Amino acid sequence: MTPSARVQAAIELLDAIISSARDGGPAADTLIARYFKDRRYAGSRDRRAVRDHVYDAVRRAAERPESGRAAMVGLARERPELAELFNGSAHGPAPIAADEAGTAAGVVPGWIDPLLAAPVEREALLGRAPVDLRINRLKADPERVASFYPDAVRLSGLPEALRLPEGAPVEQSDPWKWGQVEVQDAGSQWISAACGAQPGMTVIDLCAGAGGKTLALASAMAGKGTLIAADTIRSRLSRLDPRAERAGATFIETLLLDQGHEAGALQSLHGRADVVLVDAPCSGTGTWRRNPEARWRLTPSRLDRLVAEQARILDFAAPLLAPGGLLVYATCALTDREGRDQVRAFLARHEGWMAEPADVPTGRAHGDGLLLTPAHDGTDGFYFARLRRTA
């Protein structure tokens, strides 16, 4: 592919990503993989260059662009070397008209900016994310595993955590092949640690997804006790079984729930749990550095639905706890509606509960919980709170 053809390919991909974001279709990475599967002639350098163009344009635009060309023209207005490739050559884009401005640059969509928690540093929300690993104590000693990664940085307060540079080929390493490490952002590891799971406990991960935090809880429990991973989406939950097998966490029980009817399915567990983790569905505003096109998918009405769903999940999670039990509420979101305000509303609705400090040396106190941000903590953005059942 010529340099101009790479730009045109990026425009075509951006058109697909914009349509998918508008219509709730596949994520950008999926669309890029499909695009090149049908274009075997594109070499590795072509694929890398096109992907870089696409993500540079995605990161630059806070609002969903009108078209792929508008997104690339906006980027080209800031990069003269890119603008030169709009030359009308074969397989390349037409020249940029003098009055063709392109998509405006921005970090946060205008409508959601005032909803973000006050301490959030906007510019850092789109920074490049490192690769964080969690060492699996079910299979390995942290010191031995760390020796396999000479470029890794140990993270203070998280003895199982390693940080590698962006793009590190983790899946080619022996510890990965042996199930000794999992890729898990340090913020997610802090939330797992805040659960205080111990061997012999009964622990429920109520929105387990593919089980990243479930596996961290399994490691903390040393494979002993009852650990239930529940979710309403079969395709996500089905990914946990092979991951658990690889990690040596075969004591995990999975529970597929019927959305809207979870309370009835969970009734036999009422009053039994020592810890319940609610890693609730959310806006994902804390993960924009990994999924920048997510900004184009979020709408005010979708946020309203998510906030209502979070409250509903908290309400059917609460009866699962034994007296003295711990409910950990977490979101990878940075809006106060999904974090601080959601926790306050829960405490107002439910008697016999109190918020307690999270004993972790990171984050900033915000309301009744902790706020983690990329700029302040070097993690994805999260809000979490520890809620204790007192009666």
C-alpha positions in Angstrom: 0.0 0.0 0.0 1.2 3.5 -0.7 1.2 6.1 2.1 -1.9 7.7 0.5 -3.7 4.4 0.2 -3.1 3.8 3.9 -4.8 7.1 4.7 -7.8 6.1 2.5 -7.9 2.8 4.3 -8.0 4.6 7.6 -10.9 6.8 6.3 -12.9 3.6 5.3 -12.3 2.1 8.7 -13.3 5.2 10.5 -16.5 5.3 8.6 -17.2 1.7 9.8 -16.3 2.6 13.4 -18.5 5.7 13.4 -21.5 3.8 12.1 -20.8 1.0 14.7 -20.6 3.5 17.5 -23.9 5.1 16.5 -25.7 1.8 16.0 -24.2 -0.2 18.9 -22.2 -2.5 16.7 -18.7 -4.1 17.1 -15.8 -2.4 18.7 -13.0 -0.7 16.7 -10.5 -3.5 17.2 -13.0 -6.1 15.9 -13.7 -3.9 12.8 -10.0 -3.4 12.1 -9.3 -7.2 12.3 -12.2 -7.9 9.9 -11.0 -5.2 7.5 -7.6 -6.7 7.1 -8.8 -10.3 7.0 -10.4 -9.4 3.7 -7.3 -7.6 2.5 -4.5 -10.1 2.6 -2.3 -7.9 0.4 -1.8 -5.5 3.3 1.6 -6.2 5.0 2.4 -5.8 8.7 3.8 -2.3 8.1 0.6 -1.3 6.2 -1.6 -2.7 9.0 0.4 -0.9 11.7 0.3 2.4 9.8 -3.4 2.3 9.1 -4.2 1.3 12.7 -2.1 4.2 14.0 -3.9 6.7 11.7 -7.3 5.3 12.9 -6.5 5.6 16.6 -4.8 9.0 16.3 -8.0 10.2 14.7 -10.2 8.5 17.2 -8.3 9.9 20.2 -8.3 13.4 18.8 -12.1 13.6 18.4 -14.3 13.9 21.6 -17.5 14.1 19.6 -18.5 11.4 17.1 -17.4 12.7 13.7 -19.7 13.1 10.7 -17.5 10.8 8.6 -14.2 9.1 8.5 -12.9 11.7 6.1 -13.9 14.5 8.4 -12.0 12.7 11.2 -8.9 12.3 9.1 -9.0 15.8 7.7 -9.2 17.2 11.2 -6.1 15.2 12.1 -4.4 16.3 8.8 -5.0 20.0 9.6 -2.6 19.5 12.5 -0.1 17.4 10.6 1.2 18.8 7.3 2.9 15.6 6.4 -0.4 13.8 6.6 -2.2 16.5 4.6 0.2 16.0 1.7 -1.1 12.5 1.3 -4.6 13.8 0.4 -3.3 14.1 -3.2 -6.0 12.4 -5.3 -3.6 9.6 -6.3 -4.8 6.1 -7.2 -6.4 4.5 -4.1 -5.7 7.7 -2.1 -8.1 10.4 -0.8 -9.0 13.5 -2.7 -7.2 16.7 -1.9 -8.5 18.7 1.1 -10.6 21.7 0.0 -9.5 25.1 1.4 -12.7 25.4 3.5 -12.8 21.8 4.6 -12.1 22.0 8.4 -12.7 18.5 9.5 -13.7 17.3 13.0 -12.8 19.5 15.9 -10.3 18.3 18.5 -11.4 17.5 22.0 -11.0 15.2 25.0 -14.4 15.0 26.7 -17.8 15.2 24.9 -19.4 18.5 25.9 -22.5 17.0 27.5 -20.7 14.7 29.9 -17.9 17.1 30.9 -19.8 18.7 33.8 -20.9 15.3 35.1 -17.3 14.1 35.7 -16.1 14.1 39.3 -14.4 17.4 40.1 -10.8 16.0 40.7 -10.7 14.2 37.3 -7.8 15.5 35.1 -9.3 15.5 31.6 -6.2 15.4 29.4 -4.9 12.2 31.0 -8.0 10.3 30.2 -6.7 9.5 26.7 -3.0 8.8 27.6 -1.4 5.6 26.5 -2.0 2.8 29.0 0.8 0.5 30.2 0.4 -3.3 30.5 -0.2 -4.3 34.1 0.1 -7.9 35.2 -1.2 -9.7 38.3 0.8 -12.6 39.5 -1.3 -15.6 40.3 -0.4 -16.9 43.7 -2.3 -20.2 43.0 0.5 -21.1 40.7 3.6 -18.9 41.3 5.7 -16.9 43.7 5.8 -13.2 42.8 9.6 -13.0 43.1 10.2 -15.8 40.8 7.8 -14.6 38.2 9.1 -11.0 38.3 12.5 -12.4 37.1 11.0 -13.3 33.8 10.2 -9.6 33.1 13.4 -7.5 33.5 11.7 -4.4 32.2 8.9 -4.6 34.7 8.2 -2.1 37.5 7.0 -3.3 40.8 4.0 -1.3 42.1 4.1 -0.2 45.7 1.4 -1.8 47.9 0.5 -4.5 45.3 3.0 -7.3 45.7 1.4 -9.3 42.9 1.5 -6.5 40.4 4.0 -5.8 37.6 3.9 -2.9 35.1 5.3 -3.4 31.6 5.7 -0.8 28.8 2.7 -0.3 26.4 2.5 -3.1 23.9 4.7 -5.6 25.7 4.2 -9.1 24.2 3.0 -10.8 27.4 1.3 -13.7 25.7 4.7 -14.9 24.3 6.2 -15.2 27.8 6.4 -18.4 29.8 4.5 -17.2 32.9 1.6 -16.4 30.7 1.6 -19.8 29.0 1.8 -21.5 32.4 -1.1 -19.5 33.9 1.1 -17.6 36.4 0.1 -14.1 35.3 -3.0 -12.3 34.1 -3.3 -9.0 32.4 -5.2 -6.7 34.9 -5.0 -3.0 35.3 -3.6 -2.0 38.7 -6.8 -0.1 39.5 -8.8 -3.3 39.1 -6.2 -5.1 41.3 -6.7 -2.5 44.0 -10.5 -3.1 43.9 -10.0 -6.8 44.2 -7.6 -6.3 47.2 -10.2 -3.9 48.8 -12.6 -6.9 49.0 -10.4 -8.5 51.6 -11.2 -12.0 50.5 -9.7 -14.7 52.6 -9.5 -18.6 52.4 -12.7 -20.2 53.6 -14.9 -17.2 52.9 -18.1 -17.2 50.8 -17.5 -14.6 48.1 -19.8 -13.6 45.2 -18.6 -11.6 42.2 -22.0 -10.5 41.0 -21.2 -8.9 37.7 -18.3 -11.1 36.9 -18.1 -10.8 33.1 -15.1 -12.8 31.8 -13.8 -13.1 35.4 -10.8 -10.8 35.7 -11.6 -9.8 39.3 -13.0 -13.3 40.0 -9.6 -14.8 39.3 -7.9 -12.2 41.6 -10.3 -13.1 44.4 -9.6 -16.8 43.8 -5.9 -16.1 44.2 -6.5 -14.2 47.5 -8.6 -17.1 48.7 -5.8 -19.6 48.0 -8.4 -21.8 46.3 -10.3 -22.4 49.5 -13.9 -21.5 50.3 -16.9 -20.7 48.1 -16.4 -18.3 45.2 -19.4 -17.7 42.8 -19.0 -15.8 39.6 -22.4 -14.6 38.4 -23.5 -12.6 35.3 -26.4 -12.2 32.9 -24.4 -12.4 29.7 -23.6 -16.0 28.7 -20.9 -15.2 26.2 -18.9 -13.3 28.8 -19.3 -15.8 31.6 -18.3 -18.7 29.3 -14.9 -17.2 28.9 -14.2 -17.7 32.6 -14.1 -21.5 32.6 -11.0 -21.8 30.4 -9.3 -18.9 32.2 -10.0 -20.5 35.6 -8.6 -23.9 34.3 -5.5 -22.2 33.1 -5.1 -20.3 36.4 -5.7 -23.4 38.6 -8.8 -21.8 40.1 -11.1 -24.7 39.4 -13.1 -24.2 42.7 -14.9 -21.2 41.1 -18.7 -21.8 40.6 -20.4 -19.9 37.7 -24.0 -18.8 37.8 -25.8 -17.5 34.7 -28.6 -15.1 35.8 -31.7 -14.0 33.8 -31.6 -10.3 33.6 -34.6 -8.8 35.5 -35.1 -11.9 37.5 -31.8 -12.1 39.4 -33.3 -11.6 42.9 -35.3 -14.9 42.7 -32.3 -16.9 41.4 -30.1 -15.6 44.2 -32.6 -16.1 47.0 -30.9 -19.3 48.3 -27.8 -17.2 48.9 -29.4 -14.6 51.1 -27.5 -13.9 54.3 -24.7 -16.3 53.4 -22.0 -14.1 51.8 -19.0 -12.7 53.6 -18.1 -10.5 50.6 -20.1 -9.4 47.5 -18.4 -7.5 44.7 -20.6 -5.5 42.5 -18.4 -4.3 39.5 -21.4 -2.7 37.9 -22.1 -2.0 34.2 -21.1 1.6 33.6 -20.3 4.3 31.2 -16.6 3.2 30.9 -15.4 6.8 31.2 -12.4 5.5 33.2 -11.3 3.3 30.3 -11.2 5.8 27.5 -7.4 5.5 27.2 -7.9 1.9 26.2 -11.2 2.3 24.3 -11.3 5.9 23.0 -14.2 5.3 20.6 -16.4 4.6 23.6 -16.8 8.4 23.9 -18.8 8.2 20.6 -21.1 5.5 22.0 -22.2 7.1 25.2 -25.4 9.2 25.2 -27.3 10.9 28.0 -30.2 8.4 27.7 -27.7 5.5 27.9 -26.1 7.0 31.0 -29.6 7.3 32.6 -30.2 3.6 31.9 -26.9 2.6 33.4 -27.4 4.6 36.6 -30.8 2.9 37.0 -29.4 -0.5 36.4 -26.6 0.1 39.0 -29.1 1.0 41.6 -31.2 -2.1 40.8 -28.2 -4.4 41.1 -27.2 -2.9 44.4 -30.6 -3.5 45.8 -30.7 -7.2 45.0 -27.0 -7.6 46.1 -27.6 -6.2 49.6 -29.6 -9.2 51.0 -26.8 -11.6 50.0 -24.6 -10.4 52.8 -24.5 -12.0 56.2 -24.5 -9.5 59.1 -21.0 -7.9 59.2 -20.5 -8.8 55.6 -18.9 -6.5 53.1 -20.4 -5.1 49.8 -17.8 -3.6 47.5 -19.3 -1.4 44.8 -17.1 -0.5 41.9 -17.3 1.1 38.4 -14.8 1.9 35.8 -16.5 5.3 35.5 -15.7 8.8 36.6 -19.1 10.4 36.7 -20.5 11.3 40.1 -23.9 9.9 39.2 -22.3 6.4 38.9 -20.0 6.7 41.8 -20.4 9.1 44.7 -24.1 9.8 44.2 -24.9 6.1 43.6 -23.4 5.1 46.9 -25.1 7.9 48.8 -28.5 6.9 47.3 -27.9 3.3 48.4 -27.1 4.2 52.0 -30.3 6.4 52.0 -32.4 3.6 50.8 -31.1 0.8 53.1 -30.9 0.9 56.8 -28.3 -1.2 58.7 -25.4 -0.2 56.4 -22.4 2.0 56.7 -19.5 3.1 54.5 -16.1 2.4 55.8 -12.6 3.5 54.6 -10.8 1.4 52.0 -7.4 0.6 53.5 -5.4 1.0 50.3 -2.6 3.5 49.8 -3.9 4.9 46.5 -6.7 7.1 45.1 -8.4 10.1 46.6 -11.3 10.2 49.0 -14.5 11.2 47.2 -17.8 11.0 48.9 -18.0 7.6 50.8 -15.4 6.0 48.5 -12.2 6.3 46.6 -11.6 7.8 43.1 -8.7 6.5 41.0 -7.6 8.4 37.9 -4.9 7.9 35.2 -3.2 11.2 36.1 -3.2 10.8 39.9 -2.8 7.0 40.3 -1.4 5.8 37.0 -4.4 3.4 36.6 -7.6 3.3 34.6 -10.3 5.5 36.1 -12.4 3.8 38.9 -14.7 4.7 41.7 -15.2 2.1 44.5 -16.6 2.0 48.0 -16.7 -0.5 50.9 -20.2 -0.8 52.4 -20.6 -2.9 55.6 -23.8 -4.6 56.7 -24.2 -3.7 60.3 -27.6 -5.3 61.0 
